[in-house]
Amino acid sequence: MIEQLEPVVGAPVRLELLKQKAGRRSTYRAHGSQRTAIVKVYEGDRARTVARRVASLGEGPYEPRVPQVWAETDDMLVLSEIRGRPLRASVL
């Protein structure tokens, strides 16, 4: 995972575990030399589906703020970090 994150956030990469949902996904904050990202690692191949959904929300109004999709694989999604209220709180 570190090798995939270095081009996105800059080396060296430091991971901070934020949340873990057993059997579903883990969420990390990736700190790099250039920027910080939120990384979601899925147990299955849901990352690309979630990436498409998040990207489609970004085409809407300014509020709520929607993270940018910076990178994706079948099982990993890398998003821009947005401080404040989580997106899920606005859409659920």
Secondary structure by P-SEA (a helix, b strand, c coil): ccccccccccccbbbbbcccccccbbbbbbbcccbbbbbbbbcccaaaaaaaaaaaaaaccccccccccccccccbbbbccccccccccccc
